[in-house]
């Protein structure tokens, strides 16, 4: 089923790019299956936010969260190593990916339903509470539960293809075996303190070795939005040892 969904997504991206005259800026997706009824998912109300949604808020008989990662090609991240504002390529990739993913989700739901199962796209579930700046549906935590990656100190999830890209998910009652979270640490700083490049890249000290100030980060994103039209930064994500499948030299 995993390979089937990867093909669904990859073929959809090819068609979407042709129809919209877009360059394909994404590597092949990564797909994982999280147990919708696991203790980890149930505990997200404590880990992330009390108002965090449960899969059953969208689908009563939910069994699986299909989580997928759309990795950016290397040139997108490389463009954002520049000083100052995020690159236009990075901002465009963010906008195009978010827009396309909603169509991908609807397509996955349609294909799942053709197989005789149910699927739900958690539309708007990830909208942030501006007073807290936390999501009611954390895509990164879903992906962690689906065994796609581990968290770096920059709060990004590090997959086998790195961390430059976007995570999305669909809720379903598919009868498939769920994946387990990865136990091996992928963040080099957490592992042996041999890195920390992401902290040095943060423009306004929102990210430190001690923690993450989401309000400082949000302030920078809003400033960038005034100029680029997208609340993006990505300086703590681009061109790091964990950004891509092959470590940056």
PASEBA-1860 file (N, C-alpha, C; in nm, 3 decimals):
! residues 249
1> XXXXXXXX> 0.082/-0.121/0.000/0.000/0.000/0.000/0.086/0.127/0.000 ~ 0.198/0.118/0.072/0.289/0.233/0.078/0.335/0.275/-0.061 ~ 0.382/0.176/-0.139/0.431/0.205/-0.274/0.318/0.257/-0.363 ~ 0.197/0.205/-0.341/0.082/0.251/-0.419/0.056/0.399/-0.394 ~ 0.058/0.439/-0.268/0.031/0.579/-0.234/0.144/0.670/-0.283 ~ 0.267/0.623/-0.274/0.379/0.700/-0.328/0.358/0.725/-0.477 ~ 0.313/0.622/-0.549/0.287/0.637/-0.693/0.171/0.733/-0.717 ~ 0.066/0.722/-0.636/-0.046/0.817/-0.650/0.005/0.961/-0.641
9> XXXXXXXX> 0.085/0.987/-0.537/0.133/1.123/-0.513/0.227/1.168/-0.624 ~ 0.322/1.082/-0.660/0.421/1.118/-0.761/0.356/1.145/-0.896 ~ 0.263/1.059/-0.936/0.194/1.078/-1.063/0.109/1.205/-1.060 ~ 0.046/1.230/-0.944/-0.035/1.351/-0.931/0.052/1.476/-0.948 ~ 0.170/1.475/-0.886/0.261/1.590/-0.896/0.300/1.615/-1.041 ~ 0.332/1.508/-1.113/0.369/1.523/-1.254/0.256/1.588/-1.333 ~ 0.133/1.539/-1.314/0.018/1.594/-1.385/-0.010/1.738/-1.343 ~ 0.003/1.763/-1.214/-0.024/1.897/-1.160/0.075/1.999/-1.219
17> XXXXXXXX> 0.201/1.961/-1.226/0.303/2.051/-1.281/0.277/2.080/-1.429 ~ 0.237/1.979/-1.503/0.207/2.000/-1.645/0.088/2.093/-1.664 ~ -0.017/2.071/-1.586/-0.139/2.152/-1.599/-0.116/2.296/-1.557 ~ -0.028/2.317/-1.461/-0.007/2.451/-1.406/0.125/2.515/-1.450 ~ 0.191/2.449/-1.544/0.316/2.501/-1.599/0.419/2.529/-1.489 ~ 0.435/2.430/-1.400/0.528/2.442/-1.289/0.647/2.348/-1.308 ~ 0.761/2.389/-1.260/0.877/2.300/-1.255/0.856/2.203/-1.140 ~ 0.893/2.077/-1.162/0.884/1.979/-1.052/1.002/2.001/-0.958
25> XXXXXXXX> 0.974/2.058/-0.844/1.080/2.092/-0.749/1.086/1.994/-0.632 ~ 1.014/1.881/-0.644/1.006/1.784/-0.534/1.069/1.651/-0.572 ~ 1.141/1.593/-0.478/1.188/1.456/-0.492/1.069/1.362/-0.471 ~ 1.094/1.232/-0.485/0.987/1.135/-0.460/0.942/1.143/-0.314 ~ 0.812/1.134/-0.290/0.761/1.148/-0.153/0.799/1.031/-0.064 ~ 0.791/1.053/0.066/0.803/0.948/0.166/0.667/0.933/0.232 ~ 0.623/0.809/0.250/0.492/0.782/0.310/0.508/0.692/0.432 ~ 0.432/0.723/0.536/0.430/0.639/0.656/0.289/0.625/0.707
33> XXXXXXXX> 0.265/0.522/0.790/0.132/0.494/0.844/0.136/0.501/0.997 ~ 0.064/0.596/1.054/0.057/0.609/1.199/-0.071/0.544/1.251 ~ -0.058/0.473/1.361/-0.175/0.413/1.426/-0.261/0.524/1.486 ~ -0.382/0.543/1.431/-0.469/0.652/1.474/-0.514/0.637/1.619 ~ -0.500/0.518/1.675/-0.547/0.492/1.811/-0.433/0.467/1.909 ~ -0.311/0.503/1.868/-0.196/0.479/1.955/-0.195/0.575/2.073 ~ -0.123/0.537/2.177/-0.110/0.623/2.295/-0.042/0.754/2.257 ~ 0.054/0.747/2.165/0.126/0.868/2.124/0.030/0.970/2.063
41> XXXXXXXX> -0.056/0.926/1.973/-0.153/1.016/1.909/-0.251/1.071/2.013 ~ -0.298/0.984/2.100/-0.392/1.029/2.204/-0.328/1.132/2.297 ~ -0.196/1.120/2.318/-0.127/1.207/2.412/-0.088/1.343/2.353 ~ -0.118/1.366/2.224/-0.080/1.493/2.162/-0.154/1.610/2.225 ~ -0.267/1.584/2.289/-0.336/1.690/2.361/-0.251/1.741/2.478 ~ -0.164/1.656/2.528/-0.073/1.695/2.636/0.060/1.745/2.582 ~ 0.106/1.682/2.473/0.237/1.714/2.418/0.235/1.844/2.337 ~ 0.130/1.864/2.258/0.123/1.980/2.168/0.030/2.087/2.222
49> XXXXXXXX> -0.098/2.050/2.236/-0.200/2.150/2.269/-0.325/2.078/2.319 ~ -0.388/2.133/2.419/-0.507/2.069/2.475/-0.618/2.054/2.372 ~ -0.625/2.151/2.279/-0.730/2.148/2.177/-0.689/2.071/2.052 ~ -0.574/2.000/2.059/-0.528/1.924/1.942/-0.634/1.821/1.903 ~ -0.662/1.815/1.772/-0.765/1.723/1.725/-0.721/1.577/1.737 ~ -0.820/1.492/1.755/-0.802/1.348/1.746/-0.845/1.303/1.607 ~ -0.784/1.196/1.553/-0.830/1.145/1.423/-0.980/1.117/1.421 ~ -1.033/1.074/1.536/-1.175/1.039/1.543/-1.265/1.163/1.539
57> XXXXXXXX> -1.208/1.281/1.555/-1.285/1.403/1.537/-1.324/1.421/1.391 ~ -1.249/1.355/1.303/-1.275/1.366/1.160/-1.338/1.239/1.102 ~ -1.300/1.125/1.158/-1.349/0.996/1.108/-1.365/0.902/1.226 ~ -1.490/0.866/1.256/-1.520/0.792/1.378/-1.447/0.658/1.386 ~ -1.435/0.590/1.272/-1.369/0.460/1.274/-1.226/0.467/1.219 ~ -1.161/0.580/1.240/-1.024/0.599/1.192/-0.930/0.493/1.250 ~ -0.846/0.438/1.164/-0.747/0.340/1.207/-0.604/0.386/1.177 ~ -0.590/0.466/1.070/-0.458/0.501/1.020/-0.453/0.649/0.981
65> XXXXXXXX> -0.340/0.710/1.009/-0.309/0.842/0.955/-0.201/0.821/0.849 ~ -0.234/0.849/0.725/-0.135/0.840/0.618/-0.059/0.972/0.617 ~ 0.067/0.968/0.657/0.150/1.088/0.660/0.248/1.082/0.544 ~ 0.268/1.196/0.479/0.365/1.196/0.370/0.448/1.324/0.369 ~ 0.570/1.309/0.322/0.667/1.418/0.316/0.700/1.446/0.170 ~ 0.694/1.573/0.132/0.732/1.616/-0.003/0.866/1.688/0.007 ~ 0.976/1.617/-0.020/1.109/1.677/-0.006/1.139/1.773/-0.121 ~ 1.188/1.891/-0.088/1.233/1.985/-0.192/1.362/1.934/-0.256
73> XXXXXXXX> 1.377/1.961/-0.384/1.504/1.930/-0.449/1.613/2.022/-0.392 ~ 1.734/1.977/-0.402/1.848/2.045/-0.338/1.858/2.192/-0.375 ~ 1.828/2.227/-0.500/1.848/2.366/-0.543/1.757/2.464/-0.469 ~ 1.643/2.416/-0.421/1.552/2.504/-0.347/1.614/2.544/-0.214 ~ 1.664/2.447/-0.141/1.729/2.476/-0.015/1.858/2.556/-0.034 ~ 1.931/2.521/-0.138/2.058/2.589/-0.165/2.035/2.737/-0.190 ~ 1.924/2.769/-0.256/1.894/2.910/-0.285/1.870/2.990/-0.158 ~ 1.828/2.922/-0.052/1.791/2.992/0.071/1.907/3.004/0.171
81> XXXXXXXX> 2.025/2.967/0.128/2.142/2.985/0.214/2.188/3.131/0.213 ~ 2.128/3.209/0.125/2.165/3.349/0.110/2.145/3.427/0.240 ~ 2.217/3.538/0.255/2.200/3.625/0.371/2.072/3.706/0.354 ~ 2.019/3.755/0.465/1.902/3.842/0.457/1.773/3.765/0.441 ~ 1.686/3.816/0.355/1.554/3.757/0.335/1.562/3.616/0.278 ~ 1.458/3.536/0.299/1.451/3.406/0.232/1.453/3.427/0.079 ~ 1.500/3.328/0.008/1.503/3.339/-0.138/1.362/3.334/-0.195 ~ 1.344/3.394/-0.312/1.214/3.390/-0.379/1.177/3.245/-0.414
89> XXXXXXXX> 1.277/3.165/-0.447/1.252/3.024/-0.481/1.198/2.949/-0.360 ~ 1.251/2.979/-0.242/1.204/2.913/-0.119/1.060/2.955/-0.089 ~ 1.031/3.083/-0.100/0.896/3.133/-0.073/0.796/3.074/-0.171 ~ 0.834/3.068/-0.298/0.744/3.012/-0.401/0.721/2.863/-0.377 ~ 0.827/2.793/-0.338/0.813/2.650/-0.310/0.715/2.626/-0.197 ~ 0.721/2.708/-0.094/0.631/2.698/0.021/0.486/2.719/-0.024 ~ 0.463/2.825/-0.100/0.327/2.857/-0.146/0.274/2.748/-0.238 ~ 0.354/2.710/-0.337/0.310/2.610/-0.436/0.283/2.475/-0.371
97> XXXXXXXX> 0.369/2.437/-0.275/0.354/2.307/-0.209/0.225/2.301/-0.127 ~ 0.202/2.405/-0.048/0.081/2.408/0.035/-0.046/2.403/-0.050 ~ -0.044/2.477/-0.159/-0.162/2.479/-0.248/-0.184/2.343/-0.312 ~ -0.077/2.285/-0.364/-0.086/2.156/-0.432/-0.127/2.044/-0.338 ~ -0.079/2.049/-0.214/-0.103/1.940/-0.119/-0.251/1.921/-0.089 ~ -0.327/2.028/-0.088/-0.470/2.014/-0.064/-0.536/1.933/-0.174 ~ -0.490/1.954/-0.298/-0.542/1.875/-0.411/-0.493/1.731/-0.402 ~ -0.367/1.714/-0.359/-0.315/1.578/-0.340/-0.398/1.503/-0.237
105> XXXXXXXX> -0.428/1.569/-0.127/-0.507/1.504/-0.021/-0.643/1.459/-0.072 ~ -0.709/1.547/-0.147/-0.841/1.510/-0.201/-0.828/1.392/-0.297 ~ -0.720/1.390/-0.372/-0.697/1.280/-0.467/-0.673/1.149/-0.391 ~ -0.592/1.154/-0.286/-0.567/1.033/-0.206/-0.697/0.982/-0.146 ~ -0.779/1.073/-0.094/-0.909/1.034/-0.037/-0.995/0.965/-0.143 ~ -0.999/1.020/-0.263/-1.079/0.960/-0.372/-1.029/0.819/-0.404 ~ -0.897/0.804/-0.411/-0.840/0.673/-0.446/-0.864/0.571/-0.335 ~ -0.855/0.616/-0.210/-0.883/0.526/-0.097/-1.028/0.479/-0.102
113> XXXXXXXX> -1.118/0.572/-0.132/-1.260/0.537/-0.135/-1.293/0.444/-0.252 ~ -1.216/0.452/-0.359/-1.234/0.358/-0.470/-1.201/0.215/-0.426 ~ -1.118/0.204/-0.324/-1.080/0.071/-0.272/-1.181/0.019/-0.171 ~ -1.284/0.101/-0.143/-1.388/0.057/-0.050/-1.367/0.102/0.094 ~ -1.271/0.191/0.117/-1.244/0.244/0.251/-1.287/0.390/0.258 ~ -1.273/0.449/0.376/-1.305/0.590/0.394/-1.176/0.671/0.409 ~ -1.183/0.795/0.368/-1.069/0.884/0.385/-1.118/1.025/0.411 ~ -1.039/1.101/0.488/-1.075/1.239/0.520/-0.951/1.327/0.511
121> XXXXXXXX> -0.966/1.440/0.444/-0.863/1.541/0.441/-0.889/1.638/0.555 ~ -0.800/1.646/0.656/-0.824/1.735/0.770/-0.806/1.882/0.733 ~ -0.898/1.934/0.652/-0.889/2.071/0.602/-0.891/2.170/0.717 ~ -0.798/2.267/0.711/-0.788/2.374/0.810/-0.755/2.326/0.952 ~ -0.727/2.197/0.966/-0.699/2.146/1.100/-0.568/2.202/1.155 ~ -0.478/2.240/1.067/-0.349/2.289/1.113/-0.343/2.439/1.135 ~ -0.457/2.508/1.128/-0.458/2.652/1.149/-0.409/2.686/1.289 ~ -0.322/2.784/1.299/-0.262/2.819/1.427/-0.351/2.911/1.509
129> XXXXXXXX> -0.353/2.887/1.638/-0.408/2.984/1.733/-0.303/3.093/1.749 ~ -0.334/3.215/1.705/-0.236/3.322/1.703/-0.189/3.364/1.843 ~ -0.265/3.328/1.945/-0.224/3.361/2.081/-0.127/3.259/2.139 ~ -0.125/3.141/2.077/-0.039/3.033/2.126/0.065/2.992/2.023 ~ 0.030/3.008/1.896/0.116/2.972/1.784/0.149/2.823/1.782 ~ 0.047/2.744/1.814/0.060/2.600/1.804/-0.057/2.546/1.721 ~ -0.033/2.438/1.650/-0.133/2.384/1.559/-0.226/2.285/1.628 ~ -0.351/2.285/1.584/-0.449/2.186/1.632/-0.433/2.051/1.562
137> XXXXXXXX> -0.345/2.047/1.464/-0.315/1.920/1.394/-0.170/1.928/1.349 ~ -0.081/1.878/1.429/0.061/1.891/1.401/0.107/1.787/1.299 ~ 0.136/1.833/1.178/0.180/1.741/1.073/0.311/1.673/1.108 ~ 0.398/1.745/1.175/0.529/1.686/1.211/0.513/1.574/1.314 ~ 0.423/1.594/1.409/0.402/1.489/1.508/0.334/1.367/1.446 ~ 0.246/1.390/1.350/0.185/1.278/1.278/0.292/1.199/1.202 ~ 0.382/1.273/1.139/0.488/1.208/1.063/0.584/1.131/1.155 ~ 0.610/1.187/1.273/0.693/1.115/1.370/0.626/0.984/1.410
145> XXXXXXXX> 0.496/0.991/1.439/0.421/0.871/1.477/0.420/0.768/1.365 ~ 0.430/0.817/1.240/0.429/0.729/1.124/0.568/0.675/1.089 ~ 0.666/0.704/1.173/0.800/0.650/1.152/0.878/0.714/1.040 ~ 0.846/0.839/1.007/0.914/0.905/0.895/1.043/0.973/0.940 ~ 1.049/1.018/1.064/1.171/1.087/1.105/1.176/1.116/1.254 ~ 1.282/1.186/1.296/1.296/1.231/1.434/1.317/1.382/1.434 ~ 1.289/1.445/1.547/1.296/1.590/1.557/1.438/1.640/1.579 ~ 1.473/1.746/1.505/1.599/1.815/1.529/1.578/1.924/1.632
153> XXXXXXXX> 1.686/1.988/1.677/1.670/2.096/1.775/1.602/2.218/1.713 ~ 1.592/2.220/1.580/1.519/2.328/1.512/1.369/2.298/1.500 ~ 1.324/2.192/1.565/1.184/2.149/1.566/1.137/2.090/1.433 ~ 1.227/2.077/1.338/1.191/2.014/1.211/1.210/1.863/1.222 ~ 1.134/1.791/1.141/1.146/1.645/1.142/1.245/1.602/1.035 ~ 1.339/1.519/1.073/1.445/1.476/0.982/1.410/1.338/0.927 ~ 1.373/1.334/0.800/1.338/1.209/0.734/1.463/1.145/0.674 ~ 1.446/1.031/0.609/1.560/0.967/0.542/1.606/1.049/0.421
161> XXXXXXXX> 1.522/1.144/0.377/1.559/1.235/0.269/1.582/1.376/0.322 ~ 1.606/1.388/0.451/1.635/1.517/0.509/1.511/1.586/0.564 ~ 1.523/1.718/0.581/1.415/1.795/0.644/1.365/1.911/0.559 ~ 1.422/1.931/0.442/1.378/2.040/0.355/1.255/1.996/0.275 ~ 1.140/2.043/0.313/1.017/2.005/0.244/0.898/2.027/0.335 ~ 0.785/1.967/0.299/0.661/1.989/0.373/0.593/1.855/0.404 ~ 0.529/1.849/0.521/0.457/1.730/0.566/0.306/1.752/0.559 ~ 0.234/1.644/0.520/0.088/1.650/0.511/0.032/1.513/0.551
169> XXXXXXXX> -0.100/1.506/0.567/-0.159/1.379/0.610/-0.304/1.366/0.571 ~ -0.350/1.241/0.570/-0.490/1.205/0.543/-0.530/1.102/0.648 ~ -0.654/1.110/0.693/-0.707/1.016/0.793/-0.793/0.913/0.722 ~ -0.779/0.786/0.762/-0.851/0.680/0.690/-0.880/0.561/0.782 ~ -0.962/0.470/0.733/-0.984/0.343/0.804/-0.924/0.227/0.725 ~ -0.820/0.256/0.649/-0.748/0.152/0.576/-0.703/0.040/0.669 ~ -0.708/-0.080/0.617/-0.663/-0.197/0.693/-0.518/-0.228/0.654 ~ -0.426/-0.150/0.711/-0.283/-0.171/0.684/-0.208/-0.169/0.816
177> XXXXXXXX> -0.092/-0.228/0.815/-0.007/-0.232/0.936/0.054/-0.094/0.958 ~ 0.046/-0.047/1.079/0.102/0.085/1.111/0.253/0.076/1.133 ~ 0.320/0.189/1.119/0.463/0.198/1.144/0.488/0.246/1.287 ~ 0.610/0.225/1.333/0.650/0.268/1.466/0.744/0.389/1.455 ~ 0.743/0.477/1.553/0.839/0.588/1.553/0.983/0.537/1.548 ~ 1.068/0.613/1.483/1.209/0.576/1.471/1.280/0.601/1.603 ~ 1.359/0.507/1.646/1.429/0.519/1.774/1.568/0.581/1.759 ~ 1.632/0.556/1.645/1.767/0.609/1.626/1.764/0.759/1.604
185> XXXXXXXX> 1.841/0.834/1.682/1.845/0.980/1.673/1.911/1.024/1.543 ~ 1.844/1.118/1.471/1.899/1.168/1.346/1.958/1.309/1.358 ~ 1.926/1.379/1.466/1.981/1.513/1.486/2.122/1.500/1.543 ~ 2.221/1.551/1.471/2.360/1.537/1.513/2.388/1.611/1.644 ~ 2.318/1.722/1.667/2.340/1.794/1.792/2.285/1.715/1.910 ~ 2.165/1.661/1.893/2.106/1.580/2.000/2.187/1.453/2.025 ~ 2.248/1.404/1.917/2.321/1.277/1.925/2.454/1.294/1.999 ~ 2.533/1.392/1.956/2.666/1.407/2.019/2.715/1.552/2.021
193> XXXXXXXX> 2.622/1.647/1.997/2.655/1.790/1.997/2.759/1.827/1.893 ~ 2.762/1.752/1.783/2.862/1.776/1.679/2.814/1.875/1.572 ~ 2.692/1.928/1.587/2.643/2.018/1.484/2.594/2.149/1.549 ~ 2.469/2.187/1.524/2.417/2.313/1.576/2.416/2.424/1.473 ~ 2.436/2.389/1.345/2.436/2.490/1.239/2.303/2.565/1.232 ~ 2.193/2.495/1.257/2.061/2.557/1.249/2.048/2.674/1.347 ~ 2.106/2.659/1.466/2.100/2.766/1.566/2.178/2.888/1.518 ~ 2.292/2.866/1.459/2.376/2.976/1.410/2.309/3.050/1.294
201> XXXXXXXX> 2.221/2.979/1.220/2.156/3.040/1.104/2.034/3.126/1.140 ~ 1.978/3.107/1.259/1.856/3.180/1.296/1.885/3.329/1.301 ~ 1.804/3.407/1.229/1.831/3.550/1.213/1.809/3.631/1.339 ~ 1.708/3.597/1.419/1.672/3.683/1.531/1.673/3.612/1.666 ~ 1.757/3.508/1.674/1.776/3.435/1.800/1.649/3.370/1.854 ~ 1.559/3.336/1.764/1.440/3.262/1.806/1.477/3.119/1.843 ~ 1.582/3.069/1.780/1.629/2.933/1.805/1.762/2.938/1.877 ~ 1.768/2.874/1.993/1.892/2.866/2.070/1.916/2.720/2.108
209> XXXXXXXX> 2.030/2.693/2.168/2.058/2.556/2.213/1.969/2.517/2.331 ~ 1.911/2.617/2.395/1.825/2.590/2.512/1.679/2.571/2.474 ~ 1.640/2.622/2.358/1.499/2.609/2.321/1.461/2.696/2.203 ~ 1.330/2.708/2.182/1.276/2.777/2.065/1.170/2.877/2.108 ~ 1.186/3.003/2.069/1.089/3.108/2.098/1.001/3.126/1.975 ~ 0.884/3.065/1.976/0.796/3.066/1.858/0.742/3.205/1.829 ~ 0.738/3.292/1.930/0.687/3.428/1.907/0.790/3.514/1.834 ~ 0.917/3.498/1.869/1.023/3.567/1.794/1.025/3.518/1.649
217> XXXXXXXX> 1.009/3.387/1.633/1.009/3.328/1.498/0.892/3.383/1.418 ~ 0.774/3.386/1.478/0.654/3.434/1.410/0.669/3.581/1.370 ~ 0.731/3.660/1.456/0.753/3.801/1.425/0.837/3.817/1.299 ~ 0.941/3.734/1.286/1.026/3.737/1.167/0.948/3.692/1.043 ~ 0.865/3.589/1.060/0.785/3.539/0.947/0.690/3.647/0.896 ~ 0.630/3.721/0.987/0.536/3.826/0.946/0.608/3.939/0.874 ~ 0.728/3.972/0.917/0.807/4.073/0.847/0.840/4.027/0.706 ~ 0.878/3.899/0.694/0.911/3.844/0.562/0.788/3.843/0.471
225> XXXXXXXX> 0.672/3.817/0.530/0.548/3.810/0.451/0.516/3.943/0.385 ~ 0.547/4.052/0.453/0.520/4.185/0.399/0.594/4.207/0.267 ~ 0.708/4.140/0.254/0.793/4.160/0.136/0.774/4.049/0.033 ~ 0.764/3.925/0.082/0.761/3.809/-0.009/0.621/3.754/-0.034 ~ 0.524/3.796/0.047/0.388/3.746/0.030/0.366/3.610/0.093 ~ 0.463/3.562/0.169/0.451/3.432/0.236/0.523/3.439/0.370 ~ 0.461/3.383/0.473/0.523/3.384/0.606/0.625/3.271/0.616 ~ 0.739/3.293/0.552/0.843/3.191/0.544/0.977/3.248/0.592
233> XXXXXXXX> 1.065/3.158/0.630/1.204/3.193/0.660/1.293/3.079/0.612 ~ 1.297/2.971/0.692/1.369/2.851/0.649/1.519/2.859/0.661 ~ 1.571/2.965/0.726/1.716/2.974/0.741/1.771/2.863/0.831 ~ 1.687/2.814/0.923/1.730/2.707/1.013/1.707/2.570/0.950 ~ 1.665/2.568/0.821/1.637/2.441/0.753/1.727/2.417/0.633 ~ 1.773/2.524/0.570/1.842/2.511/0.441/1.992/2.486/0.454 ~ 2.039/2.392/0.373/2.182/2.363/0.362/2.247/2.328/0.496 ~ 2.179/2.240/0.569/2.234/2.184/0.692/2.277/2.040/0.666
241> XXXXXXXX> 2.355/1.980/0.755/2.387/1.838/0.738/2.263/1.749/0.733 ~ 2.151/1.796/0.793/2.029/1.714/0.795/1.926/1.758/0.692 ~ 1.963/1.850/0.602/1.864/1.904/0.508/1.825/1.806/0.399 ~ 1.917/1.718/0.361/1.893/1.629/0.248/1.943/1.489/0.277 ~ 1.911/1.400/0.187/1.952/1.260/0.204/2.103/1.249/0.213 ~ 2.173/1.321/0.125/2.319/1.319/0.130/2.368/1.438/0.212 ~ 2.444/1.416/0.317/2.488/1.526/0.402/2.559/1.636/0.324 ~ 2.538/1.761/0.366/2.605/1.874/0.305/2.753/1.869/0.343
249> X> 2.837/1.885/0.243/2.982/1.881/0.269/3.033/2.020/0.306
END
